[in-house]
Amino acid sequence: KRKGEMNMNTGNNGYQYVEEPIKKKQQMPPLVRRIADDYRFFGGLSAAYGAVFAFCLYKNLHGITFPLCIAATIGFAYVFMKKIEFRLQKGSGFYIAGMILLGISTAYTSSFFFHFFNMAGIILLFFVFMIHQFYNDYEWNLPGYLKRMLILLGTTIECIPYPIMHGTAYFSKDKSGKNRTAAAIGIGAAAAAGMLCIILPLLLKSDLMFSKIFGDILKYINFGTIIGVSVTFATGTFLSYSFFAALCRHNFPEGNTRRMKYYHPLVGITFTGIISLVYVMYCMVQIIYLFGRIRIGLPEGVTYAQYARGGFWELLFVSIINFVMVLVCMYLFYDNILLKTILTVISGCTFIMIISAAYRMKLYVAAYHLTFLRILVLWFLAVLALIMGGVIASMYKKSFPLFKYIMAAVSVTYILFAFSRPDVIAIRYNMEHAQIKKAEDITYFLYKGSVDAAPEILKINIYEYDDSEYLKKQIYSYYERISTDYEDVFFRKANYSEIRAKMAADEYLGK
């Protein structure tokens, strides 16, 4: 081929492969060029977001400013899209509402579990929300959506240097030199400030006279806070700019293209057929012995209660394996009615296993009371049942939006779960249903639960429990710790659950 031409070959699978010229200069995508050329606006917008990000989230990932940061993130995304002449797409309200509700939930509870997964859920919803704005995602299947999300994540990491690269290119084009001078001074001042935060504390400790002269001035400066706020500001600024630059690169493959070939369905039929026979026999045992409460034939020395309470975790893991197995078989093998039938049987058996696991957990709770983890697994079983229903629907209807269905099912049920404050539900249930009240039932919430339960513990009559004196000491230590730890939970760090816990602690301690 001549220099400058592109070599196009068609492979055996019908795809076209394009070989770019070796020395051809890679051009910047049009939208990326647009934000680079208008760096004053987009760089300033990212810096403004970085300031809001630092104010809301510095050492404060579950205060009242957290949902404000989520609202600000959505607002900045809207301003960015409006500037590049994009508009909100149909269906965006679901993602926006989900993110805001998760943000509010974070400030509503003190549970680390919800703080972590709320953050993960917000990031996931924001990714899908922005992909929905920039791409036609209506026909994407589940693997296609997951692949594109990974591409966006990788592209965002690749674009992290863009704020500096675009800023340098923008200010270097200024012929008057004013912007260039101001940028140089700003960069130099920022670099000097960063270095002084490291150097000055060392100099103060190295010389007594220097420390005496400058100590009175510098003692009011908290270098750790300055460094922390600066890093948080830079994180918000760089992530916002690089994320939108990644979206503007438009590097997603079009349609539901796949590189992997389909395999002969006979492999899948044989594989799933053998497994489905085992599952059918297992489910018959569940129906006869577990649900039918038949005790005949149980091993000697094993009561029905012992039989029914065991095997929960094993069934949970098998149900998850079944979900993955059905999805993989749908993706790997050619469409075949017999394979669909077998996968439907496996899905039906999975429903029976889910019901069996939930029933076993119900019996376990009746015997050993309720905890956060037990509520969590019951919620997960309900969500898994909803997801399996969507998988069956997608088997018989190719246009079924499985990814969006799973997103909706998990988001809605998780938001309801996040607002339910399971620790409060658990301790109320245990207080009402415990026939023999043991101190260990309360101390579990003192050391392993969140402070969501603190107002409920205040209602306990400790003299109804065994070892009441020991329990009284533990509760006193619990409230004393809360009173100390949550002394400054107001203003920026205000959290509904922590404020209520602090009020309960002060009431108990007589403050």
N, C-alpha and C positions, 0 to 999 in steps of 0.2 A: 504493500500500500504506500501511496505517496504521503509525505509528511503533511499532517493536518487533517487527514481523512479519518473516519471512524470505521472500524472493522466490525461488521455485524454477521454473526453466525447463528444458525438455527440448530439447536441440539435435538437429540432423539425424542425428548419429551415435548417438543413443540415450543419451548420458551426461546425467546430471543436474547442472546448475550451480546452486550455492547462493549467493545474494547476501546477505551479512550486513548487518544494520542499520548505518548509518554511525556512530552514536554508541553502539553496544553495547560495553560494557566487556569486554575480553578477559579470560577467566578462566584462572587457572593450572591446568594439568593436575593431576589428583589425585595422581600419584606425585611430581611436582615440589613440590606443596604439602606433601606428607608430609616430604620431605627438608628443605624450608624451615622447617617447624614444628619439626622435630627437629634444628635446626642445630647444637646443642651436640654431638650424636653425629656427624653427617655432616661437619660442619666440622672437628671434632677428628680424625676418621678421615682426612680429606684432609690435614690438617696433619701427622699421624703419617706418612702415606705420603710427604709432601714431605720430611720429615726423612730417611727411609730412602732416598729418591730422591737427595737431596743427598749423603749419605754414600757411596752406591754409585757414583754417576756423575760427581761433580765432578772434572773433568780426568782421567777414568778410564772410557773407553767400551769397554775390552776387557780389563779385569782380572778377577780371580776374583770380585769383587763384582757383576759384570754379571749372571751367571746368578742370583745371590742377589736382585738387583733384580727380575728376571723372576718368580722364585718369589714374592717379596713382592707384586708386582702382581697375580698370580693370587689370592694369599691375601686381599688387600684387596678384590678384586672379589667373592670368595666371601662375605666378611663383609658387604659392602654388600647383596648380593642376599638374604642370610639376614635382614637387618634389615627389608627391605621384603617379606619372605615370598615370595621367589622361590627356586626350587631349580635345581640343575644339570640341564640337559636331556640326554637321550640323545645320544650322539655327541660330547660335550664332551671326552672323553679324548684324541681325536685332536689337537684344537687345543692342549690343555695340554701334551701330550707334544712337539708340534712346537715350541712356544715355548721350552720348557726345553732341548730338544736344540740349538736355534739359539743359546740363551744360552751353553750349555757350549761349543759350537763357537767362539764369539767369544773365549772365554778360552783356547782350544786352539791358535789360530793367530795369526800376526802380520800376516796379509795384510789390507791396507786394503779390498780388494775384498770380502772376506767380512765384515769389520766393517760395511761400509756396507749390503750386501744382507741380512745377518743381521738388522740393525736394521729394515730395510724389511719383511722377511718376518715378524718378530715383531709389528710394528704391524699388518700386514695380517691375520695370524692372530688377533690380539687383537680387532680390529674384527669379524671374522666370528664369533669365539667369543661375543662379547657380544651381537651381533645375534641369534645363535642362541638365547640365553637369553631375550631379550625379545620375540621375534617368531616366528610360525609360518612358517619359511622353507622348508618342504619342497617347495613347489610353485613357488618362484621360478625364473625362467629366468635366463640369463646377463645379458642387458641389465637385467633387473629388479634383480638383485643389485648390479650396478655402480652403477645409479642410486641405490639406497638407501644404498650406502656413501658416495657423494658427498653425499647429503642428511645423513647422520650427521656427516660431516666439517664441512659448513657449519653444522649446528646446534651442534656443539661449539664452533666459533669464536664463534657468536652467544651462547653461554651463558658465555663467559669472565667477564663481569662478575657472574655469579650469586653467587659466594662473597661478594663485597662487598655486593651488593644484599640477599641473604638474611640475611647477618650483621647488617647495619644494621637491617633490619626485625625480626629476632629480638630483638636487644638493646634496641631502642626500645620493645618491648612490656613490658619488665620494670618493674613498678610500684614495686618497692622501690628501684630505682635502683642496686643494687649491681653487677649485670652491666653496666649502662650505664656506670657509672663505671670499672669495670675495663677495659672495651673501649676507652673513650676514652683512658685512661692508656696501654694497650697500643699503640693506633694512634699516639698522640703520641710514645711512646718509639721505636717502629719508624721513624717519619718522621724523628725527630731523629737516630737512629743512621745512617740512610741519608744524610742531609745532612752529618753530621759526617765520614763517610767521604770526602766530596768536599771539604769546607771545610777540615778540619784539615791535610791535606798542603799546601794552598795557603798557609795561615797560617804553617806551619812554614818554608816557603821565603821568606815575605815579610818576616820579622823575625828577626834573629839572636838577640836576647835571649829572645824567646818560644820559639825553637827550642832554645836552651840550657836553659831552665827545664823545658820539657815533653819535650824530645827524648829524655832518658834513659828516660822512662816509655813514650813512644809508639813508641820504636824496636822494641819487642817486639810491636807490633801491626801485622800485615800487612793493610793496608786493601784491597789487591787481592783477597786471599783471602776477606776478610769479604764484600766485594761479590759475588764470584763464588759463594760458598756461598749467600748470601742469594737471589741471582737463581735459582740452581738449585733451592733450596727452594721459592721462590714458583712456579717453573715446574711442579714436581711437584704442589704443592698445588692450584693453579688448574686444571691440566689434568685431574687426577683428578676434582675436583668438577664441572667443566663437562662432562666426558665423560659421567659418569653422569647428570647433569641432562639432557643431550641425549637419552640413551637413555630416560629417564623421560617425555619429552615425547610419545612414541608418535605421531610425525608422519609415519610411513611410509604410503604408499598401500597398500591391501589388494589382494591377488591380483596376477595378471599383467596388470594393465590397461595399455593403451597409447593414446597420443593420436594417433600417426601411423597413417594408413590403409595397408592393403596395396595394392601396385601389381599391375598385370596381369602374369602370369608370362611373356607373350610377349616383353616387354622383356628380362627376365632370360635367357630361352631364347636369344634372338638374341645377346645380349652374351656369355654364357658359351659358347654353341655355337661362335662364331668363335674364341674363345680356346682352347677345348678342342682344336680341330683343329690349331692351332699346337703345342700341348703334346704331342699324340699324335705328331706328326712329330718333334718334338725328342726325345721319349723313345725313339723307334725308332732315332734316331742314336746315343743313349747306349748302347742295348743292342748295336747292331752294332759301333760303333767303340770305345767305351770299355770295356764289359764283355767284348765279344768279342775285343778286342785286334787288330782288323783294321787293318792299316797302309796298305792299298791306298786310294788316293784322297786321302791327306793332302796338304796344300799342300807345295810343294817347299821343302826345307830345314827342315821341321818334323818332329822325331822324335816317336815315340809318347809318350815321357816328357814332352816339352815340351807336347804336346797335352793329356795327362792331368792335368798339374799346374795348368793354367790354369782360370779360370772359377769357382773355388770361391765367392768372395764374391758373385758375381752370382747363382749358384744359391741361395745362402743367402737373399738378399734376395727373390728370386722366390718361394721357398717361404713366406716370411713373408707376402708379398703375397697368395699363394693362400689362406692360412689366413684372413686378414682378408676377402678377397673372398667366400669360401664362407659365412662367418658373416653378412656383410652381405646376401647374396642370400637366405639362409634367413630373415632378419628382414624384408626389404623386400617380398618377393613372396608371393602366394598359394601355398598348397601345390599342387604339380603334379608328377606322376610323371615327365614328360620333363625338367623342370628338375632334379629329384632325380637322375635318371640322369646328366645332364651334369655336375652338381656332384660326383657320385661319380667320374666319369671324371677330372675335374680333381684330385680328392683322390688318386686312384690315381697320376696323373702326378706329383703332389707327392711321393708316397712314392719314386718312381723318382728324382726330382731330389734328394731327401734322401740316398738311397743313393749317387747319383753324386757329390754334394758330399762325403760322408764318404769315399768311395773316393779322390777327388782329394786330400783332406787326408791320407789314409794315405800316399799316394805322396809328398806334399810333406814329411811328417814323416820318411819314410825317407831323403829327400835332404838335408833341412835341420835335422833333429833336432826335439826336442819342446820346447815352451814352455808357459807358463801359458795364454796366449791360445788356442793350438791345442787344448789339452785342453778349455778352456771351450767352444769352438765345436763340438767333437765331442759334448760333453755336451748342448749346446743342440739339436743335430740329433736326438739321441735323444729329448729331451723333446718337440720339435716333432712327431716321429713319433707319440708317445703321444697328444698333443693332437689330431692329425688323426684318429687312430682314434676318439677320443671324439666328434669332430665328425660323422664318418660315422654313428656309432651314434645320435646325436641327430637325424640327418636322418630315420631310419626309425622312431624310437621317441620320440614327443613327450614322454613322461614321463622320459626319460633326464636325470639331474641333471648337466648339462654343467658348470656352474660348480663344483660340489663335486668332480666328476671331475678337472677341471683343477687345482683347489686341491690335491687329494690327489696327483696325478701330479707337479706341480711341487714340492710340499713334500717328499715322500719322496725324489725324485731329488736335489733341491737339498741336503737335509740330508746325504745320502750323499756328495755332491760336496764339501760344506763340511768334512766330517771327513777327506776323502782327502788334504788338503794337496798340491795339484797341483804346487807348486814342488819338493817332495821327489820325487814321481813323475817329474817331467821330468828332474831332474838325475841320478837313478838310471838312467833309461832312456838318457840321453845318454852316461853313463860306461860303460855296458855295450855299447852298439851303435855307438859312434863308431869308424869304421875309421881315420880320420885325426883325431887329437886336436889341436884348435886352442885357443889361449888364449882366443879370443873366445867359445868355447862356455861357458867358466866365468865370464868377466867379465860376461856377460849376467846371471847370477844375482847377481853382486856389486852391481850397480847398478840392475837393473830388477826383480829378484825380491824376495820377502819374506825375513826372516831365518829362516823355516821351514827353509831349505836349509843353514843354517850348520853343523849337525852333519855333514851329508853332505859339505860342502866340506872338512871336516877330514880325510876319508878319501882325498882326492885325492893321487895321486903326481904332483906338478907337473912332475917331470922326464920324464914321458911326453908332455908337451905342448910344442908349439913355443913359442919365446920364453919359456922357463921362468923366466928372471930377472925379466922384466917381470911375469909372472903372480905370482911370489913377492912382489913389492913390493905388487901390488894386493891380494892376499889378506891381507898384513900390515896394510895400511891398513883393510881391511874389518873385520877382527877388532878392531883398535884402536878403530874407531868404535863397534862393538857394545859393547865393554867399557865405553866412556864413556857411551853413550846409555842403557844398561840397568843402570846401577849401582843404581838404586832400584826394581827391579821386584818386590820382595817385599811382603808383607802385602796392602794394599788393591789395589795395581796388579799383583799377581802374575798372570802370563800364562805358560802352559805353554811355548809356543814361544819366548818371549823369555828365559825362565829357561834353557832348553836352549841357546839361542844364546849367552847370557852365559857359561855353563859351557864351551862349546866355545871361545869367544874366550879365556877365562882359561887353558884348557889349551894353546892354540896359543901364547899370549904368555908362557907359563911362570909365571903368577901363582899 
